[in-house]
Amino acid sequence: MVVFLDTMHVVLSIIFAVAGLIIGGLIVFLIPVFRKYRADNTASKIIREAEIKAEHIQKNAKLDGKQAAFELKQEAEKEIKEKKSEIAALENKLSQREQGIDRRDAALIQKENTLDEKSEAINRRTKELDKKEAALQTKIDGIIAELEQVAQMSVQEAKDELFKRVESKISKEIAAFIKNKEEEAKEQSDEKAKELLGLALSKYAQDVTTERTVSVVPLPSDEMKGRIIGREGRNIRSFEQLLGVDLIIDDTPEVITISCFDPIRREIARLSLEALIKDGRIQPGRIEEIVEKCRKEVQESIHKAGQDAAFKLGLPRINKDLLDFVGRLKYRTSYGQNALDHSIEVAYLSGIMAAELGLDENLAKRAGLLHDVGKAADFEMDGSHVEIGSRLAKKYGEPEVVINAIESHHGDVPAKFIISNIVQAADTLSAARPGARSEILENYIKRIEKLEEICNSYEGVSQSYAMQSGRELRVMVIPEKVDDVGAYKLAREIKERIENEMTYPGQIKVSVIREYRAIETAK
């Protein structure tokens, strides 16, 4: 029994093992089949999705292509329209030009025809004049031949004989007359020049000296005069020694006068004295402090004035020491005209004239600004302001044009450059215009009236006008009384009389105008 059970157990084990093998084999066989089936299904699904996407892409591509083609077509049509409009406009312009050319051709043809007619008329007129001239010459030759027969000498012989007789008669008289007149004119000119110089010196010396050497400082009261003098005069001595000026304290109420030829020292003294009066503490130590402070202020003002002048004119770099000399012109005057303002005005005028002539505007302005720079140092250096200005310009490396403009603006040396002539003209314009210098209106009017009076005093003058502030005279004469030769003589006589009888700045141009008009009225 036990054996049977064991056998059954073995058989069942074998059966189960075989069954397991069979089932395992089936499973092994079926797994690839199932995997293939799943893969086929997945592939089919992917293919269908891809086909659907491809259809969508194809449809979108077709739509985009149609849209792009439509847009390109519209752009092409628009461009074609623009080109057509441009072509139409060009055709219109060409048509207008052709019409204009046709009109010009017609006008030119008409002018040519007119010129041909005029040329023919001139030729005919010339031939007629030639014939008349030949006939007239024949008559003149006949008359001359008759005169030669009567006088028994030729025309040239008659001229020579007449000249010989006149020359022999008056040659000595003319030589003596000319010599006497030259000596008389020289003596009169010397005497007149000395007289004018003496008169000018006696008349204007006091005013010029006062204007150029004196400054007046007002005082709050006459008691301040004693404080400025100080005990035993120590304050006034200290002030005068520090500044090199003279303080004039006289009986004039509430006024102190500062006298000095140097305008810079005089200005420092004026500022120092005003500061001391305002401060009230007047003693040698305080005077020294105030003077030093005012000296620095004036120096700063001088430097700033020079820089401002160059900046206003837009000039390139100028040596700072030379600019200080330019700034010192601020405290210098000439006949009441400020020297710095005059120099800036000359620079502006020079720049304008140079620009109109196509020259270097900045170089002309530079020469105009520096033309009177010598006046800033004429109290410290020997020589005229022209010589001093030339030396300063050479010292600080200014161009040759500027140096020549400084040297020639008063005619001391010849002008080598056009800019030098421009600066000379600008200097005359700035100095001679009405109001620039201390010429009161009454004197200006009297000078104009005197000029016109001189012109009207001559016989044959109908009208005279003083123009350009008295720098030009226009004299209208009666043509029946004054011929062409008389007009030249009249202009010279007026010029000489003005030079002898009047004092005036610059030059005066005299123009004598003789005009003859033949007027008839057709009725």
C-alpha positions as CSV (number, residue, x, y, z in Angstrom):
1,M,0.0,0.0,0.0
2,V,2.7,2.3,0.8
3,V,4.5,1.4,-2.4
4,F,1.3,2.1,-4.3
5,L,1.0,5.5,-2.7
6,D,4.6,6.3,-3.5
7,T,4.1,5.2,-7.1
8,M,1.0,7.4,-7.4
9,H,2.9,10.2,-5.9
10,V,5.7,9.9,-8.4
11,V,3.2,9.6,-11.3
12,L,1.4,12.6,-10.3
13,S,4.6,14.5,-9.9
14,I,5.6,13.5,-13.4
15,I,2.2,14.5,-14.8
16,F,2.3,17.9,-13.1
17,A,5.8,18.4,-14.3
18,V,4.8,17.6,-17.9
19,A,1.8,19.8,-17.6
20,G,4.0,22.6,-16.2
21,L,6.3,22.2,-19.1
22,I,3.5,22.2,-21.6
23,I,2.0,25.3,-20.0
24,G,5.4,27.0,-19.8
25,G,6.0,26.3,-23.5
26,L,2.6,27.6,-24.4
27,I,3.3,30.7,-22.4
28,V,6.7,31.2,-24.0
29,F,5.2,30.7,-27.4
30,L,2.2,33.0,-26.8
31,I,4.2,35.9,-25.3
32,P,5.8,36.9,-28.6
33,V,2.5,36.5,-30.4
34,F,0.8,38.8,-27.9
35,R,3.8,41.3,-28.1
36,K,3.6,41.3,-31.9
37,Y,-0.1,41.8,-31.7
38,R,0.3,44.8,-29.4
39,A,3.1,46.2,-31.5
40,D,1.0,45.9,-34.7
41,N,-1.9,47.7,-33.0
42,T,0.5,50.5,-31.7
43,A,2.0,50.8,-35.1
44,S,-1.3,51.0,-36.8
45,K,-2.4,53.7,-34.4
46,I,0.8,55.7,-34.9
47,I,0.4,55.4,-38.7
48,R,-3.2,56.6,-38.6
49,E,-2.2,59.6,-36.4
50,A,0.7,60.4,-38.7
51,E,-1.6,60.3,-41.7
52,I,-4.1,62.6,-40.0
53,K,-1.3,65.0,-39.1
54,A,0.1,64.9,-42.6
55,E,-3.3,65.7,-44.0
56,H,-3.6,68.7,-41.6
57,I,-0.1,69.9,-42.5
58,Q,-0.8,69.5,-46.2
59,K,-4.1,71.5,-45.9
60,N,-2.3,74.3,-43.9
61,A,0.5,74.4,-46.4
62,K,-1.9,74.8,-49.2
63,L,-3.7,77.6,-47.3
64,D,-0.4,79.4,-46.5
65,G,0.8,79.1,-50.1
66,K,-2.5,80.6,-51.4
67,Q,-2.2,83.4,-48.8
68,A,1.4,84.2,-49.7
69,A,0.6,84.1,-53.4
70,F,-2.3,86.5,-52.8
71,E,-0.1,88.9,-50.9
72,L,2.6,88.8,-53.5
73,K,0.1,89.4,-56.2
74,Q,-1.2,92.5,-54.3
75,E,2.3,93.9,-53.7
76,A,3.1,93.4,-57.4
77,E,0.0,95.1,-58.5
78,K,0.6,98.0,-56.0
79,E,4.2,98.4,-57.3
80,I,3.0,98.3,-60.9
81,K,0.5,101.1,-60.1
82,E,3.3,103.2,-58.4
83,K,5.6,102.7,-61.4
84,K,2.8,103.7,-63.7
85,S,2.1,106.9,-61.7
86,E,5.8,107.8,-61.7
87,I,6.0,107.2,-65.5
88,A,2.9,109.3,-66.0
89,A,4.5,112.1,-63.9
90,L,7.8,111.9,-65.8
91,E,5.9,111.9,-69.1
92,N,4.0,115.0,-67.9
93,K,7.3,116.8,-66.9
94,L,8.9,115.8,-70.2
95,S,5.8,117.2,-72.0
96,Q,6.1,120.5,-70.1
97,R,9.8,120.7,-70.8
98,E,9.2,120.1,-74.5
99,Q,6.6,122.9,-74.5
100,G,9.0,125.2,-72.7
101,I,11.8,124.4,-75.1
102,D,9.5,125.0,-78.0
103,R,8.6,128.4,-76.6
104,R,12.2,129.3,-76.1
105,D,13.1,128.2,-79.6
106,A,10.3,130.4,-80.9
107,A,11.6,133.3,-78.8
108,L,15.2,132.8,-79.9
109,I,14.2,132.6,-83.5
110,Q,12.2,135.8,-83.1
111,K,15.2,137.5,-81.4
112,E,17.6,136.3,-84.2
113,N,15.3,137.7,-86.8
114,T,15.1,141.0,-84.8
115,L,18.9,141.1,-84.5
116,D,19.4,140.4,-88.2
117,E,17.1,143.3,-89.0
118,K,18.9,145.6,-86.5
119,S,22.3,144.5,-87.9
120,E,21.2,145.3,-91.5
121,A,19.9,148.7,-90.3
122,I,23.2,149.4,-88.6
123,N,25.1,148.4,-91.6
124,R,23.1,150.7,-93.8
125,R,23.5,153.5,-91.2
126,T,27.3,152.9,-91.1
127,K,27.6,153.1,-94.9
128,E,25.6,156.4,-94.9
129,L,27.8,157.8,-92.1
130,D,31.0,156.7,-94.0
131,K,29.7,158.6,-97.1
132,K,28.9,161.7,-95.0
133,E,32.3,161.5,-93.2
134,A,34.1,161.2,-96.6
135,A,32.2,164.2,-98.0
136,L,32.8,166.2,-94.8
137,Q,36.5,165.4,-94.8
138,T,36.7,166.5,-98.4
139,K,35.2,169.9,-97.5
140,I,37.5,170.3,-94.5
141,D,40.5,169.5,-96.6
142,G,39.4,172.1,-99.2
143,I,38.9,174.7,-96.4
144,I,42.4,173.9,-94.9
145,A,44.0,174.2,-98.4
146,E,42.4,177.6,-98.9
147,L,43.6,178.8,-95.5
148,E,47.1,177.5,-96.2
149,Q,47.1,179.4,-99.5
150,V,46.0,182.6,-97.8
151,A,48.4,182.3,-94.8
152,Q,51.2,180.8,-97.0
153,M,52.0,178.2,-94.3
154,S,50.8,174.7,-93.3
155,V,48.7,173.9,-90.2
156,Q,51.6,172.3,-88.4
157,E,53.8,175.3,-89.2
158,A,51.2,177.7,-87.8
159,K,50.9,175.6,-84.6
160,D,54.7,175.5,-84.1
161,E,55.0,179.2,-84.7
162,L,52.3,180.0,-82.2
163,F,53.8,177.7,-79.5
164,K,57.2,179.2,-80.0
165,R,56.0,182.7,-79.5
166,V,53.9,181.8,-76.4
167,E,56.7,179.7,-74.9
168,S,59.3,182.4,-75.4
169,K,57.1,185.0,-73.9
170,I,55.8,183.4,-70.7
171,S,58.2,180.5,-69.9
172,K,60.3,182.7,-67.6
173,E,57.3,184.3,-66.0
174,I,55.7,180.9,-65.3
175,A,58.9,179.6,-63.7
176,A,59.2,182.7,-61.5
177,F,55.5,182.6,-60.6
178,I,55.6,178.9,-59.7
179,K,58.7,179.3,-57.6
180,N,57.2,182.3,-55.7
181,K,53.9,180.5,-55.1
182,E,55.7,177.4,-53.9
183,E,57.8,179.5,-51.4
184,E,54.7,181.4,-50.3
185,A,52.6,178.3,-49.9
186,K,55.4,176.6,-47.9
187,E,55.7,179.7,-45.6
188,Q,51.9,180.0,-45.2
189,S,51.5,176.2,-44.5
190,D,54.3,176.3,-41.8
191,E,52.8,179.4,-40.2
192,K,49.2,178.0,-40.4
193,A,50.3,174.6,-38.9
194,K,52.1,176.3,-36.0
195,E,49.1,178.5,-35.4
196,L,46.7,175.5,-35.4
197,L,49.0,173.5,-33.1
198,G,49.3,176.4,-30.7
199,L,45.6,177.0,-30.8
200,A,44.8,173.3,-30.2
201,L,47.3,173.0,-27.4
202,S,46.0,176.1,-25.6
203,K,42.4,175.2,-26.1
204,Y,42.4,171.5,-25.2
205,A,45.5,170.9,-23.0
206,Q,43.6,171.6,-19.8
207,D,40.6,169.4,-20.7
208,V,42.8,166.5,-21.9
209,T,45.0,166.7,-18.9
210,T,42.1,166.7,-16.5
211,E,40.4,163.9,-18.3
212,R,43.4,161.6,-18.5
213,T,45.2,162.3,-15.1
214,V,42.5,163.1,-12.5
215,S,39.9,161.1,-10.6
216,V,37.5,162.7,-8.1
217,V,36.3,160.9,-4.9
218,P,33.3,162.3,-3.0
219,L,33.4,162.6,0.8
220,P,30.6,162.2,3.3
221,S,31.8,165.4,5.1
222,D,34.7,167.7,5.2
223,E,35.8,166.2,8.5
224,M,36.9,163.1,6.6
225,K,39.7,165.2,5.0
226,G,41.5,165.6,8.3
227,R,41.2,161.9,9.0
228,I,42.7,161.1,5.5
229,I,45.6,163.5,6.1
230,G,46.2,161.9,9.6
231,R,48.4,163.1,12.4
232,E,51.3,165.1,10.9
233,G,50.2,163.8,7.4
234,R,51.2,160.2,8.0
235,N,48.1,158.7,6.4
236,I,48.3,160.7,3.2
237,R,52.1,160.1,2.9
238,S,51.6,156.4,3.4
239,F,48.8,156.4,0.8
240,E,50.8,158.3,-1.8
241,Q,53.9,156.2,-1.3
242,L,52.1,152.9,-1.6
243,L,50.3,153.9,-4.9
244,G,52.5,156.5,-6.5
245,V,49.7,159.0,-6.8
246,D,49.1,162.6,-5.5
247,L,46.1,163.4,-3.3
248,I,44.9,167.0,-3.8
249,I,42.9,168.2,-0.8
250,D,41.8,171.8,-1.4
251,D,38.9,174.1,-0.4
252,T,36.4,172.2,-2.7
253,P,33.8,170.9,-0.3
254,E,33.4,167.2,0.3
255,V,35.7,166.2,-2.6
256,I,39.3,164.8,-2.8
257,T,41.1,164.7,-6.2
258,I,43.5,161.9,-7.2
259,S,46.1,162.9,-9.7
260,C,48.3,160.4,-11.6
261,F,49.2,159.7,-15.3
262,D,48.9,155.9,-14.9
263,P,45.1,155.1,-15.1
264,I,45.6,151.7,-13.3
265,R,47.3,153.2,-10.3
266,R,44.7,156.0,-10.3
267,E,41.8,153.4,-10.3
268,I,43.4,151.4,-7.5
269,A,43.8,154.7,-5.5
270,R,40.1,155.6,-6.1
271,L,38.9,152.2,-5.0
272,S,41.2,152.2,-1.9
273,L,40.1,155.6,-0.9
274,E,36.4,154.8,-1.2
275,A,36.9,151.6,0.8
276,L,38.8,153.5,3.5
277,I,36.1,156.1,3.7
278,K,33.4,153.4,4.0
279,D,35.4,151.4,6.6
280,G,36.3,154.5,8.7
281,R,39.5,153.0,10.1
282,I,42.2,155.2,8.4
283,Q,45.7,154.4,9.5
284,P,48.9,153.3,7.8
285,G,48.5,149.6,8.6
286,R,44.9,149.6,7.4
287,I,45.8,151.6,4.3
288,E,48.3,149.0,3.3
289,E,45.8,146.2,3.7
290,I,43.1,148.0,1.7
291,V,45.5,149.0,-1.1
292,E,46.8,145.4,-1.5
293,K,43.2,144.1,-1.6
294,C,42.1,146.7,-4.2
295,R,45.2,146.1,-6.2
296,K,44.3,142.4,-6.4
297,E,40.7,143.3,-7.3
298,V,41.8,145.6,-10.1
299,Q,44.2,142.9,-11.4
300,E,41.4,140.3,-11.4
301,S,39.1,142.8,-13.1
302,I,41.8,143.4,-15.8
303,H,42.3,139.7,-16.4
304,K,38.6,139.1,-16.6
305,A,38.1,142.0,-19.0
306,G,40.7,140.6,-21.3
307,Q,39.2,137.1,-21.2
308,D,35.7,138.5,-21.7
309,A,36.8,140.5,-24.8
310,A,38.4,137.4,-26.4
311,F,35.3,135.3,-25.5
312,K,32.9,137.9,-27.0
313,L,34.8,137.9,-30.2
314,G,35.1,134.1,-30.3
315,L,38.9,134.3,-30.8
316,P,41.2,131.3,-30.4
317,R,43.8,131.1,-27.6
318,I,45.7,134.3,-26.9
319,N,48.6,134.5,-24.5
320,K,47.2,135.3,-21.0
321,D,49.8,138.0,-20.4
322,L,48.9,139.7,-23.6
323,L,45.2,139.4,-22.6
324,D,46.1,141.2,-19.4
325,F,47.4,144.2,-21.5
326,V,44.1,144.1,-23.4
327,G,42.1,144.2,-20.1
328,R,44.1,147.2,-18.9
329,L,42.6,149.1,-21.8
330,K,39.4,149.1,-19.8
331,Y,40.9,151.9,-17.6
332,R,42.2,153.9,-20.6
333,T,40.2,156.5,-22.5
334,S,41.0,158.5,-25.7
335,Y,38.9,161.7,-26.1
336,G,36.3,160.3,-23.8
337,Q,36.1,157.0,-25.7
338,N,36.9,153.8,-23.7
339,A,40.0,152.2,-25.3
340,L,38.8,148.6,-24.6
341,D,35.3,149.3,-26.1
342,H,36.9,150.9,-29.1
343,S,39.2,147.9,-29.6
344,I,36.3,145.5,-29.4
345,E,34.3,147.6,-31.8
346,V,37.2,147.7,-34.3
347,A,37.5,143.9,-34.0
348,Y,33.8,143.5,-34.8
349,L,34.0,145.8,-37.8
350,S,37.2,144.2,-39.1
351,G,35.6,140.7,-38.8
352,I,32.6,141.8,-40.8
353,M,34.6,143.4,-43.6
354,A,37.0,140.4,-43.7
355,A,34.1,138.0,-43.9
356,E,32.5,139.9,-46.8
357,L,35.9,139.8,-48.7
358,G,36.3,136.1,-48.0
359,L,39.3,136.5,-45.7
360,D,40.1,135.0,-42.3
361,E,37.5,136.6,-40.0
362,N,39.1,135.5,-36.7
363,L,42.5,136.8,-37.8
364,A,41.0,140.2,-38.7
365,K,39.2,140.3,-35.3
366,R,42.5,139.4,-33.5
367,A,44.3,142.3,-35.3
368,G,41.4,144.7,-34.6
369,L,41.4,143.8,-30.8
370,L,45.2,144.2,-30.5
371,H,45.7,147.3,-32.7
372,D,45.8,149.7,-29.7
373,V,47.3,147.3,-27.1
374,G,50.3,149.6,-26.8
375,K,48.2,152.1,-25.0
376,A,48.0,149.8,-22.1
377,A,51.7,150.1,-21.4
378,D,52.6,153.6,-22.8
379,F,53.1,154.8,-19.2
380,E,55.6,152.0,-18.5
381,M,57.5,151.6,-21.8
382,D,59.2,154.2,-24.0
383,G,57.8,154.9,-27.5
384,S,54.5,155.6,-29.1
385,H,51.6,153.2,-28.6
386,V,52.2,151.8,-32.1
387,E,55.8,150.9,-31.3
388,I,54.9,149.5,-27.9
389,G,52.0,147.4,-29.4
390,S,54.3,146.0,-32.1
391,R,56.9,145.0,-29.5
392,L,54.3,143.3,-27.3
393,A,52.8,141.4,-30.3
394,K,56.3,140.2,-31.3
395,K,57.1,139.2,-27.7
396,Y,54.0,137.1,-27.3
397,G,54.3,135.4,-30.8
398,E,51.4,137.0,-32.7
399,P,51.2,136.4,-36.5
400,E,52.9,138.8,-38.9
401,V,49.5,140.0,-40.1
402,V,48.6,141.2,-36.6
403,I,52.0,142.9,-36.1
404,N,51.7,144.7,-39.5
405,A,48.1,145.8,-38.6
406,I,49.3,147.3,-35.3
407,E,52.2,149.1,-37.0
408,S,50.3,150.5,-40.0
409,H,46.9,151.5,-38.5
410,H,48.1,155.1,-38.2
411,G,50.2,155.0,-41.4
412,D,53.6,154.7,-39.6
413,V,54.6,151.9,-41.9
414,P,53.1,150.6,-45.2
415,A,50.3,148.0,-44.9
416,K,51.5,144.7,-46.3
417,F,48.2,142.8,-46.0
418,I,44.5,143.5,-46.8
419,I,43.6,142.8,-43.2
420,S,45.9,145.7,-42.2
421,N,44.0,148.1,-44.5
422,I,40.7,146.7,-43.0
423,V,41.9,147.4,-39.4
424,Q,42.9,150.9,-40.4
425,A,39.4,151.5,-41.9
426,A,37.6,150.0,-38.9
427,D,39.7,152.1,-36.5
428,T,38.7,155.3,-38.4
429,L,35.1,154.3,-38.5
430,S,35.0,153.6,-34.7
431,A,36.8,156.8,-33.8
432,A,35.0,159.2,-36.1
433,R,31.4,158.2,-35.8
434,P,29.2,160.8,-34.0
435,G,29.1,160.1,-30.2
436,A,32.1,157.9,-30.1
437,R,34.3,160.6,-28.7
438,S,33.7,163.7,-26.6
439,E,32.3,165.9,-29.4
440,I,29.1,167.4,-28.2
441,L,26.1,167.6,-30.6
442,E,26.4,171.4,-31.0
443,N,30.0,171.1,-32.2
444,Y,29.1,168.3,-34.6
445,I,26.2,170.4,-36.1
446,K,28.5,173.4,-36.4
447,R,31.1,171.4,-38.3
448,I,28.5,170.1,-40.7
449,E,27.1,173.6,-41.3
450,K,30.6,175.0,-41.8
451,L,31.3,172.3,-44.5
452,E,28.1,173.2,-46.4
453,E,28.8,176.9,-46.0
454,I,32.2,176.6,-47.6
455,C,30.7,174.7,-50.6
456,N,27.8,177.1,-51.1
457,S,30.1,180.1,-51.1
458,Y,31.4,179.3,-54.6
459,E,29.7,180.7,-57.7
460,G,27.9,178.1,-59.8
461,V,27.0,175.8,-56.8
462,S,23.3,175.1,-56.6
463,Q,23.2,172.7,-53.6
464,S,25.6,170.9,-51.3
465,Y,25.1,168.0,-48.8
466,A,27.4,166.8,-46.0
467,M,26.9,163.1,-45.7
468,Q,28.3,160.2,-43.6
469,S,28.7,162.3,-40.5
470,G,30.6,164.9,-42.4
471,R,33.0,162.5,-44.0
472,E,31.7,163.1,-47.6
473,L,30.6,166.2,-49.4
474,R,28.4,166.2,-52.5
475,V,28.4,169.5,-54.4
476,M,25.8,170.0,-57.1
477,V,26.8,172.6,-59.7
478,I,24.8,174.5,-62.4
479,P,26.1,172.9,-65.7
480,E,25.6,176.2,-67.7
481,K,28.0,178.0,-65.3
482,V,30.5,175.3,-64.5
483,D,32.1,173.1,-67.2
484,D,33.9,169.8,-66.7
485,V,37.3,171.4,-66.2
486,G,35.7,173.9,-63.8
487,A,34.2,171.0,-61.8
488,Y,37.7,169.5,-61.2
489,K,39.1,172.9,-60.2
490,L,36.1,173.5,-57.8
491,A,36.7,170.2,-56.1
492,R,40.3,171.0,-55.5
493,E,39.6,174.5,-54.2
494,I,37.0,173.2,-51.7
495,K,39.4,170.5,-50.5
496,E,42.2,173.0,-49.9
497,R,39.9,175.4,-48.1
498,I,38.6,172.7,-45.8
499,E,42.2,171.7,-45.0
500,N,43.1,175.2,-44.2
501,E,40.0,176.4,-42.3
502,M,38.7,173.4,-40.4
503,T,39.9,170.7,-37.9
504,Y,38.3,167.3,-38.4
505,P,39.0,163.6,-37.7
506,G,40.0,161.3,-40.5
507,Q,39.4,162.3,-44.2
508,I,36.6,164.2,-46.1
509,K,35.8,163.2,-49.6
510,V,34.6,166.0,-51.9
511,S,32.5,165.0,-54.9
512,V,31.5,167.7,-57.4
513,I,28.5,166.5,-59.6
514,R,27.7,168.3,-62.9
515,E,24.6,167.0,-64.5
516,Y,22.9,168.4,-67.7
517,R,19.4,167.3,-68.6
518,A,17.7,168.0,-71.9
519,I,13.9,167.7,-71.3
520,E,11.1,168.1,-73.9
521,T,7.4,167.3,-73.5
522,A,5.5,165.8,-76.4
523,K,1.9,167.0,-76.6
